[in-house]
Amino acid sequence: MKFFFSIITSVFLFLGITPIALAANGPALNADRASTEYTASALQNALKILNLLREQILQLLKKTSQDSKDTEKHHAEMMVFHI
């Protein structure tokens, strides 16, 4: 029974690997596939937009940080006048 199982498993393994070994290489493999240039350009545009958004967020955080420092300084000055 173990021998029969090993033979069946080997046959299925061989039948599963054979199409991979016989597959065409290069452009013939994806002859019906459309060009990926449009997708690549869309990804590049998306990366540019994400970089711009990141820069804007960093500028906003920097400004917010500066505003909070100014606010803290103002509150500290006000505390001096109340004493």
C-alpha positions in Angstrom: 0.0 0.0 0.0 2.8 2.4 0.8 4.5 1.5 -2.5 1.2 2.2 -4.4 0.8 5.5 -2.6 4.4 6.6 -3.5 3.8 5.7 -7.2 0.6 7.7 -7.3 2.2 10.7 -5.5 5.2 10.6 -7.9 2.9 10.5 -11.0 0.9 13.5 -9.7 4.1 15.4 -8.9 5.5 14.7 -12.3 2.2 15.8 -14.0 2.2 19.0 -11.9 5.8 20.0 -12.8 5.8 19.1 -16.5 3.8 22.1 -17.7 6.2 24.4 -15.9 9.2 22.8 -17.5 7.6 23.0 -21.0 6.5 26.6 -20.7 7.7 29.1 -23.2 10.3 31.7 -22.1 10.2 35.5 -22.6 7.6 37.3 -24.6 6.1 34.1 -25.9 5.0 33.2 -22.4 2.8 36.3 -22.1 2.0 36.9 -25.8 -1.7 37.8 -25.0 -0.7 40.2 -22.1 -1.1 43.9 -22.7 1.8 46.3 -22.2 2.6 47.3 -18.7 3.9 50.8 -19.5 0.7 52.4 -18.6 0.6 50.7 -15.2 4.2 51.6 -14.6 3.5 55.3 -15.4 0.5 55.3 -13.2 2.5 53.9 -10.3 5.2 56.6 -10.9 2.5 59.3 -10.8 1.1 57.8 -7.6 4.5 57.8 -6.0 5.0 61.5 -7.0 1.6 62.4 -5.4 2.5 60.5 -2.2 5.8 62.3 -2.0 4.1 65.6 -2.4 1.6 64.7 0.3 4.3 63.6 2.6 6.2 66.9 2.1 3.0 68.8 2.8 2.3 66.8 6.0 5.9 67.4 7.2 5.5 71.1 6.6 2.2 71.2 8.4 3.8 69.3 11.3 6.7 71.6 11.4 4.4 74.7 11.4 2.2 73.1 14.1 5.3 72.4 16.2 6.5 76.0 15.7 3.0 77.3 16.6 2.8 75.2 19.7 6.3 76.5 20.8 5.1 80.1 20.2 2.0 79.3 22.2 4.0 77.8 25.0 6.3 80.8 25.0 3.3 83.2 25.1 1.8 81.3 28.0 5.1 81.4 29.8 5.3 85.2 29.3 1.7 85.6 30.5 2.5 83.6 33.6 5.4 85.9 34.4 3.1 88.9 34.2 0.5 87.3 36.5 3.0 86.7 39.2 
